[in-house]
Structure formats: C-alpha cells, structure tokens
Amino acid sequence: WRDGVFPSRAKVPCFALILFFTAFSALFAGGAFAAAFGKNQLYTKTFDWQTCETDNFKIYFYPELSARVDNIALDIESAAREISDFMGARHKNKAHLLLFETHPDFQSNRLYPAGWGTGGFSEPMKNRLVMPFYTSPREMRHIIRHEYTHINSFDIFYGGFWRSLSLVRTMLYPIPLWMQEGLAEFCSDIWDGEDAAALRDIYLNGLLLRADDMISFSHLEGYRVYLAYKQSHKMMIFIAEKYGEKKVPELIRQFPNVWEQNIALKKALNMNAKEFDLKFAAYLDDIYKDVCASRNSPDVIAEPMSAEFSFYRSRAPLLTEHGEFFISDGYGYDEPIMRKNGKLRRFLKKNYFDRIAPALAYSDGELLFYAWKNAKPYIVRYGLDGRKKGKMRLISAPFADVRQIETAPGGGLLFAADMNCRSDIFLWEDGNITNLTDDADYEDSFAFDAPRQMIIYSCERNEQLDLRELQIASGEKRWLTSTKHDERRPVISEEGLFFISGKGGFDDIYVLGTVPITAPSDNNVIGTVPITNLTAIKTGINDFSVSAGGDIAFVCQWKGSRQIYLLDRTAGPFKEYLSSREKNFLKRGIDIKNPASKGPAGTDEYSVAGMEAASEDSALPVTRPRPFNFQPYRTRWTFDLIYPLAMFVF
C-alpha cells in the first residue's frame, strides 16, 4: 500500500475482507444516525441555493450572502495557495464550501450535527467545508484557513483510489487529533493573548495532557476540549520553533505510511511520544515560569464570584445596586445567575434557551439579555423586583449575534450586534432600529458616554482591535489607539476610561485617567494621560464590568475554566512585572517570522486620537474581485461505495 493506493495485483486476505465488512456495518449504523439526526429538527427556513466556482472551489450560498461571496472566494483561494504551498500538497478535485448566513442556519445543515460551539466543520469523504458567515474578518479568515487545512490534509491522510477504505483504517488506527487540530490552528490562527492565557493556565495548574492522551478528545469534558485545541496549537508551534517549520508538514505527511504516532514522531523528530512530552513541558517552563511568577494570581488579588465547576465558562459580569450577575454554563447549559450577599440564585429551567449571548444589562428592575429559543432570537426582560418579579418577556429581534447590550436614555437599548451580514452598533427603541456606526467594519464592544453623546468602541482593522470614537450627532469617527495588540471592552466611568489591552502579551485591565475628548490632530490626548495596569494577571482577562462605585468584576482564565472574580482595588496598581517571552506572539504558525497583523512601525506606545492620516471610510482592505460564474444549485448524485450510507449528497 503506497500513497493510499492498493496495487491491483495484490491479494486481499480473507480476514481483511471480514474486517472490512465489519467496519462497513459499523459505518452503516453511523450513517443511519447521520440520516436521523436532522429529521426531528424544527427549522422552517428554506434556502434558495446558488453556486459560484473558482479555480479550486465550488461555493454554495443563498441570496442573503451574495454581496459577500466575491471576497470570500478570494480569501479561500488565497488560503488554498498559501496552505498548499506550506503542506506541499494540493487537493486534486474541487472542494465544496457550504456557507450559511447565521449560526442557526448553519445548525440546520443536514450533513453533520453542529451545536453553538461549532465554528465550522469539514468532512473527508467529499472534501466539503461547512461554516456560518462571520462579520469579523479576522475570525472569518481563521475559520476558512482552519477548515481548509483539514481539506488539504484529508488528501494526505485518505487520498488514493479507494478513499472509503482509508477512512475505515482510521477506525482502528486513528490519526492523532492533536496533530490534526494543532495543524489546522497552526495554519490559521494568530497566537494572541486569549490563546496564551489558556496555555499559561494549563502550565500553572497542572493541566498538561500527554500526547498519548490526545489521540482523541472524546474523553474530555466541557471546556477542556477548548484547552486541548490550544495545547495542540502550541505543540505545533513548539515543533516549528525548535526543529524548523518544515518539520510540521513532514510530521503530518508520515501518516499515509505509518499507523501510530510514536513511529511518526520518530521518523520526523527522532523521538517517541514520552520524549516529546518531556521536551514540550521544558519548553513551556522556559517561556512561562519566570514571567508568570512576576504576575498576580486571581485568587490573591480578587474574590471568586462564580460557582466552582470543572472546565466551564462564566462570562458577561454585571454589577448593579440589585446584585451581581453573570452567565454560566456550569450546569451544562447557558443561564444567567445572580449573586447577592454571597449567595447564588438561578432563574431558569434546564435548557430553557438554546443559547444566551455573552451580554447582560440592567434597567428598571429587569435583567436584560439576548437569547435563542427554538433557533429564534429574542430580547429577554426578566423581572427582579415588584410586580415584575419572576416574569419574563421575550421580544422578537433581528440580530444574528449580540456581543454587548447597554441601556440608553429614554428606555432604548444599544447593541453591538450582527444583522444582514454586517456588524454595527445599533439603537433599539420599541422595535425601531437605528444603525449608529453604519459601515463595513467589525465592532466588537463599546462604551456609551451619554453626557457627551459619544461612543468609544473597539473596532477591527488589520486583524487587530483598536479603540475608536464616534460622535453621535455628527457621525464623525476618529481612532484613539494604534498599537500592535488588541484594545477592547471599553468602559466609561467617573474614574476614566477602562479597557482590556494585550500590551506585553497579556490581556489585562488598564485605566486611562480621563475619557478622551476630540482634539485637533496635532494634540496628543491619550499620550499625556497615565495608563495604569490594574491587574497584571498570570493568565489573561477576557471580560470585565465596572460598577458606579468603582468595583471591578472580571472574567479570568484559571484552573481550567473561565471564572469571575471581584477585584480588590487596594492590591494595585502593579508596576513590577514581566512581559511575554513567546516569540510567536501575534503571529500565525506558517508566518512565524513575520507579524500577521501589521501594526504601526516603531513604538508600542499608545497613539494619539486624530494623529493618523489613514482613511476613515473603512478599516477593511479594498480588493477588486474578478467575475465569477454564478449558477443555481443542482443536486449531484454519486455512486461512491460507502458514503451514500450517510444519505446526503451534494
């Protein structure tokens, strides 16, 4: 058996045929499950599928996505060239990209079960890539490149005349999942503060998995699967840094010819799995030990707010006069939780909502959040006081995703949300929607300054997030920061402007001693005000909230979970701490020598509001897509031996 092809004259032993047909029967059962999974799924939307062909892909989409297809086609062709060159392999037949507008649409696919935590998937039999549309260009490129890396590697793993039999082989001798997912992340994702926080947590809290325990992730629970992805990514970075980038594809390309990871590691790196584990642990020790020792444990500088579970996520902390709130999936599903006088209170029945967006607000005795029930989105108002107590109102809303909710004067609501394949900041007033930013950029989060009628928001450009100012009356926009790392989650209070910054390779909470005011372009507004690190945390901070009295609740990666803490403000500020030593920070694996995000040259200091001469029209690169061949969708039938058992063909 060479290059995945059986020689035509070779005799197949009887026991091999028995094994094959046994596996065939097992696949039949799996196909029956696949055929059944969508039958009881209630989803009434139908799709008017169309197709678009490029050199290497056939793209399936529906009219709501028509305006985005040109750029997606260019991006996926670019990914194909880049990753194929890196891997030294090109897929022989056109791959199929099935694109959905929203995540509920994506979950309704009839190819494979997908939940809210699924960013996209690829299937090896017909080289199909399935994903929802992402309004963040950085995340869209990440998912496209991640899934295309799988498509490319499928031809390495399963290529040849009889693809089905190659897939059967992996039932007995699976290709290690840490190699598959580590490679896909290595080729697609920028290693940023969120990724590094996960690895520091793994290192500091003894959560490192052995390579032999990462052949599959099926034994891992909840959020630990995410941590396994991040460890896999870092293992590939370790190989590239210590042994050279070419060793990454060399390791992967062992698997058409070998059936076990120890043999592959021996051939590519001259070590077995145990030796690899020891060297990887020493590598983490070198880059994390001294740096993390100089920083703060969340248990020391803060009080835990969220309940203790194993491998879960808490998010969206909110501090109000009525109590402290957050969203948790500790019981296996999303739910809002209130903490008052040290006691936790739950509101909802089990699995009442499909998903709750990571955003909470409080207004007039009601807790406000955005949720999906039976795949339909709603603004939810849950009463906490008086006659409203325990009553819940669900208001239909059109947003495909929501990242933040804030109350506005007059009873309105402000949303950082997605609608019609665009990300913007919206004002909602009794069903009337006003688009405040109204541009092609991605808005991550915002802070509303009511007295000045101004919004400071985090906006993506050049694959990073910078702070930007919007004057609501005039619509004028000005950049406030320009660094080579992210600034996000701005919060305005009497104390000044708070935000999360990835400065130094760690996501920490910083405070600017004032709120920036629009100034002439030659006036250094931000540069004249001290910026203070309030946390200097060992791992990283994902989100936070500031109360009217200055209390701060934050979400921190710690002990295998994302937990919420209440900061002890008397412990800081912190000045004596080290920055990250990770050479690959803000870089993709296959471009490890050059930054993936092109920040300003020279300094790492904060730039000044209005100092840049860049165009204000859009933060997205301008491209001239070539014309594509658009056609209505037509079903294509197949006579493949194994795959029809799954009952679905394109």
N, C-alpha and C positions, 0 to 999 in steps of 0.2 A: 504494500500500500504506500504509494508515493504521491505527495501533493494532493492527498484526499481522493485519489482515483484508484479503483481496483483494476489490476491488469486483467484483460479479457480472458486470458487462458488459465488463470489461477482457479484451482478447485476450492469450492467453499465447503468446509467440513460440516457434517450433519449437525453437530452440536451448535455450530454457529447459526445455522438456519433456525434451530429450535429457539436459540437466544433471541434472534431477530423477531420471530413471530410472537414470542412472549412480550418483547418490547412493543411490538406492533399493537398487541391487545391493550397494553398499558396506555399507549398513545390514544387508542380508540376511546378509552374511558376518559382521558383528558380532553379529547375532542368533544365528547358528549357533554362534559362540564362546560367547555367553552361555548357550545351551542346553546346551553341552557341559561348561561349567566345573564343574558340580556332580556329574556322572554318576559319576566315579571317586572321589568324596569319601567316605571311610569314616566314617560317623557314624550310630550305631544308635538314637539317641534320637528319639522321635516326640513331637509336641506336640498337646495337646488344645486347639485354638484356640477362643477365645471373643472376643466383641466388646463394646465399650462405646461409645456415641455421646454426643457433646457437641454444643454449638452449631456448632462448626467442624471437628470431627474425628471420625473413626471409629478407635477404638483396638483393635488386635488383640493379645491376650496369652494366656497359658495359666495354669492354676490356681496355679502357684508364685508368680505375680505379683499374684494377686487382692487381697492386702492393700495393695498399693502403688498400685493403679490410680486410686483416688479422688484422691490427692494429685498424681499425675502428670497426671491430667485437668485439675485446677485450675491446675496450673503451665503446661501447654501452652496453655490458654485465656488465661491471663494474658499469656503470651508473644505470642500471636496479636494480642491487643488492643494491646499496647504497640508491637510492631514494625510492625503495620499502620498505626497512627496515625503513627509516625515516617516510614514509607515513603510514606504517602498512597495506599496500595493494599491492597485486601483480596482474597484469593483467592475466586473465585466458587463453587466447589464444595468439598465437604468433603474435607480432606486425610486421608490414612491414616497412622497411626502403628503400625508393627510393632515390638513390644517383646519382647526376649529377656532371659532371666534372667542368663545368663553370656556371656562373650565367645566361648567355643567354640560355644555355641548360636547366637550371632549369626553366627559364621563359617560355620555350616551353612546359612544362608539360600540360597534358590535364585533370588534376584533379581539379585545382583551379587557378584563376588568381593570378599571382605573379609579382610584379614590382621589380625595382632595390633596393628598400628599404626593401624588404622582405628577412630576413635571413634564413628562413625555415618556414614550417607550418606543423601542424598536423590536421587530420580530425577525428572526433569522431565515425563515423559510422563503419568503418572497422579498426580503430586503425592504420592508415598509417602516417608515418613520412616522409616528403619530404624535401630535402635540397641539396644545392650545396656543393662541397668539398671546404674546407678552408685550405690553406697552413700553417696558424698559428695554432699550436697545441692547444694553449690556446683558440682561438676562436672556433676551431672545437669541443673541449670538452664543451665549453659554449653552442653552438647551440644544440649539441646532448643531453645534460642534460636538457636544456630548453624544447626542444620538447618532450623528453621522460617524463618529469614531466607532461606535458599535457596528454600524452598517459595514464600514470598511473592514473591521476585524472579523466580521462574520465570514467574509470570503477567505480569510486566512484560516479560521477555525473549521469551517464547514464546506469550503469550496471543493469543486470536483463534480464528477458525473452524477453521483447519487447523493445529493445533499441530505436527503432524509436519513440515510444510514449513518452519515456523520453525526447527525443530531442524536440518533439512538445511542451512539457510542458515549456521548456525554452524560447519559443517564447513569452509566457505570463508572465513568472516569471524567467527572466534571472539570471544566476549566476553572481554576480558582477565581471566585467572584472578586476578590480584592485586586487581582490583575485586570479583570475586565473593567470594573468600575474605576479603579485607580487610573487606568489608561485614559478612559473617557473624560475624567475630571482633569487629568494632566494636560490633555489636548484642548480643553475648552474653558476652564475656569481660571480667573485671576485669583491668586492666593492673597486674600485680604485679611482684615482684622477679624472678621467673623470666623473664617476658616482657622486662623491661628489660635483664636480663643478656644475652639474645640480641641485642638491638639495640645494646648497647654493644660487644659483640664484633664485630658487623658493622661498626660505625663505626670501631673502633680498628684492626681488622685488614684493612681494605680489601675487605670482602666485600659491599659495597652493590651490588645489582643495579639496572640501568636498567629503567624501566617497559617499554620495548620488549622487554626480555629476560624479562618476566614475563607475557607473553600466555598462556603455558602453563608448567607446572612439569615437564613430561615430560623435559626435558633435564638436570634437576638430579639429583645423586646423593645417596643415603642421607639423612643428617641435614640436608643443605642444604635439603631440601623443608620441614622444620620451620622453618628460619630464614627461608625465603621467606614462609611463613604469617605469621610475626611481623613481618617487614618490611611486608607488605601491611596488617596491622593498624595499624602505626604510620603508614603513609601515609594511611590514612583519618583517624586522629587528627590528623595534621598538617593535613588539609583542614578538619576541624571547628574546630580551634583558630585557624587563620589566616584562614579565609574564612567560618566560621559553620557550625553543624550542618546547616542546611538544604541546604548545597551537596553533602552526601554523597548523599542520595536524588536530588537534582537531577542529579548526575553519572550515577548508575545509570539514571535514567529516560530518558537520552538514547538508550539502545540499541534501543528499538523502531524508531527513526527514523534512526539513523546506523549505519554499519558498520565504523567504525575509531576507535581510542581517541584519536588526535590531534584528530579532529573533536569527539568528546565532551568532551575536556578544553578545547578552545577555546570551545565553547558554554557550558560550566558555569563554567570558571575563567579563561577568556580567556588561555590559554597552551597550548603544544604539549607533547609528552612530554619533549623535551630541556629546555625551560624548567622543567617540573615537577621533573625530576631535580635541576637545579641548586638550586632553591628548597628541596627536601626535604633535600638534602645540607647546605645552610646552616642549616636548622632543627636538624638533628642536631648540627652543630658548635656551635650556640648552647647546647644543653641538656647536651651531654656533654663538651666539650673541657676546660673548667676543672675540672669535678667529677672526671672520670676522671684528670686529671693529678695530682690531690691524693691519689690512692689507689695501691695496690700492684699491680704485675703479678705473676701467679703464677710467672712464670719467675724473678723476683727473690727472692721470699721463700720459694720452695719448690723441691723437686727433682721432676722428672717421674717418675712410676711406670709409667704405662701406655704401650703402644707407640704410635708415631705413625702415624696413618692420616688420610685426608682425610674429613672430615664423618662422624664416627662418635660413638658414645656408650660411655663406660665408666661403671660405676656400682657401688654396694654395696662400697666398700673395707672390708677387714678386716685388722687387724694382729694376728698371733699369734706365739708363740715358734717355730712351724714355718716361718713365712714370711709374705709379704704376698699377699693375694688380692683379686681384683675380677672383675666380669663385664664382658665387652666384646662389641660386635657389629662389631668392626673388620674381620673376615673375611666379613661379610655375614650372620652368624647369631649367636645368643647362645651364649656359652661362658664357663665360669669359667677364670681364668688365675692362675697362681701366680708371684710374683716372689721369688726368693731369691738373695742375693749379686749383685744387679743383673741376673740372667738370668731370662728369662720362660719358663714351662713351660705347655704346653697339655695338656688331659686327654682331650678327647672327639673323636670322629669328626665330620666335617662334618654339620651339621644333625641331630645326634643327637636333640636335643629341639626341639619346636615353639617353645617359649619358656621362658626362665628368669626367675623373679620377681626383682626387684631387692633381694635379701636373701641374705646369707651368714652362716653361723655355723661355729664350730669346736669339736669335742668329742672327746676321747679318740682322737686320731689320725685323725679323719674330718672332711672338709669337708661341711657340710650346706647344702642349698639346696632350693628348691621349683620344680618344672618340670612342663611338659606334654609328653606324648608321645602321638601319635595322638589328640589332643584330650582325653586323660585326665590328671588331675593326680596328682603323686606327691611325697612327701618323698624326697629323694635323699641317700644317705650314700655318699660317695666316700672310700675308704681311702687314706691318705697314708703310713702307717708300718707296719712289721712285716708280719704275715700279712695284714693288711687292704689293703696297698698295691696300688693298681690295681684293686681290687674295688669294685663299685658295687651298692648295694641300692636298689631302688625300692619304696617303701611307699605303697600307695593312701591317699589322703586326700580329705576332702570340701570343702576350701576352694576357693571360686570365684576368689579372688585373694589374694595374700600381699604385704604391704609390708615386714614385718620378721620375723626369726627370732632368738631368743635361747635359750641353754641355761638350764635351770632345775635346782635341786638335785634329786638323785635320778634324774637321767637324763632328765627330761622336757624338753619344748620349749615355749617361749612364742611365740605368733604374733600379730601384728597382721594380721587377715585378714577376708575376707568369707565368710559362709556363710548360706544361706537368705535372701538379700537384706538381710542386716544386716552391719554392721561392728562387730567387737568385738575384745578381747584374749582369747585362748584359751590354756589349758594343755593340752598333748597329752602323755598318759602311756600309751604302748603301745596306742594306738588309743582310749583313753578321753579324752573332751574335756570340759573344764570351762570354762564361759564366765565370765570374771572380771569384765568390765565390765557385760555383760548389760543394755544399754539401747538406745535408738533413735538414739544419736549416732554420729558418724563418728570413729573412732580412726585417726589417721594413722601414728603411730610411738610408741615407748615406751622407757623405761629401767627395768630391774628392780633394786631395792635389796634384795638378799637378807637382810642383817643386820636391816634394819628391816621386812622383809616389806611393802614398799611399792612401788608402781609410779607413776612420773611419766610421763604420756603427753600427746601432742598431740591435741587434740580440737576438732572444728569447731563453731562457733556464730556466728550472724550472718555467714555467708560468710567467716569467717576462722578461723585456728587459734590456740588458746590452750593453755597448759600447765595440766595438771590433775593432782591427786594422788589415788591410790586406796590406801586402807588395806585390804590383802587380807583380814585376819581379820574386820574389821567391815563391810567393803563401803562405808565412808564415802568420799565424793568431795568434793574441795574445789578450786576454781580457784586457780591460782598466779599467773597473769598475766592482765591485761585491758588490752590495748593496741589500737590501730587497725591493727596489722600482724600478720603471722603469727609465731608461735614454734613450732618443730617440731624433730624429730630430737633429743630429749634423750638425753644420755649421762651416766651417773653414774660418777665415779672418785674416787680419794682426794683429787684436787685440787679437786673440787667438781662442780657441775652445768654441763655444756656443752650448748649448743643453738644452732640457727640462728635468727636473728631478721632480719626485714625492716625493722628500725628505720632510718630515714633513707632508705628507698627502695632499699637494697642488702641482699642476703642475705649475711650474714657470720656467722662462728662467734664466739659470746660464751661467756664462762665466768663463772659465779656462784661466788664464793669459798667456798661451802659448799653442802650439799644441804639444801633446805628441810625443816623439821620442822614437823609440825602444831602450830599455836599458837592461842591464843584469838583471836577475831575482831577484837579491837582492837589486836593486836600486829603491827607492821609488820616481817614476817620478811624478805622479799626486799628491801624498801626500805632496810634497814640494812646490806646487804652490797654491796660494789662489784661492778659488772658490767663486764667488760673485753672490748673488741673485739680478737680475736686475729688478724684477717686484713685488714680494711679493703681489700677486693679491688676491682679496677677493674670487674669484670663482676658476678659473683654465684656463690654456692656452693650446690650442690644437695644434697649429702650429705657425711657425714664419719664417721670412726671414730677412737677414742682407744685406744691400747694401755695395758697395765698400767703401762708405764714413762712414760707421758705423751706419747708420739709421736702426731702427728695426721696422718692421710691424708684428703684432701678431694677432692670432685668439683667441678671448676670449668669454667664456660663460657669457652672460649678457642680462638682460631684456627679457628672453625667447628666445633668438637667439644666434647664433654664429656670432659675429660681428668682424670686422677687425679694428684695431687701429694702429696709428703711435706713437711709444713710445717717450716721452720726456726724453731724456737721462740725462738732468740736474736735474730730480726729484730724482734720486737714487744716489748711491746704498742704499739698505734698510737692516737694521740690527735688529731693534727692532720690532719683530712680533712674533705671536704665531703659534704653530703647531696644527694640527688637534686633536680634542678630541674624535673622533669616535673610539669606542672600536673595531669595526668590520673591520677596515681598512685593506685591502689586505687579507680579509678572505671571504669564502663563507658562506652563512647563515647556512647550515646544518653542517658546521665545524667551528662554530663561536668562539670556544675556541682555535683553532689551526690554524696557518697561512696556507693558501692554497699554497702559494709559499714558498719554503724552501730556504730562503736566508742564508747567512753565519752567523754563531753564533757570538755573542759578539757585535761588533760595528756597527754603522750606517754610519761610515765614508767611504769615497771612498777608495777602494783597489787600489793596485799598478799594473801597467802594468807588466805582467810576473811573479807576485808573486804566482799565483795559480799553483798547481800541477795537476789540472784536465786535462783529456784527451782532445786533440784538435780535435779529429775525428768528434765528433758530440755533439750538446747540447741536443739531444733527448735521452730519456731513452731507453735502449736496452731491448727488450722483445722477448720472444720465443713463437710466436703464435702456437696454436695447429692446426692440419689439419682440414679443413672444407670441407663440402660436396658441391662442385660446380656443378651446373646444368644449362642447357639452360633454358630460360624463357618460361613458358607456361601459357596461359590465364586461369584463374579460374573463372568460372561462378557462379552466386549466385541467389537465389530465394528470397532474402530479400524483404519485402513488400514495403518499402519506398525508399531505396537508389537507385534502378535501374532508378529512375526518373532523376538522375544526369547523366545517360548514360555511366558511366565509371566504369569498374570493373577490379580488379586485382586478 
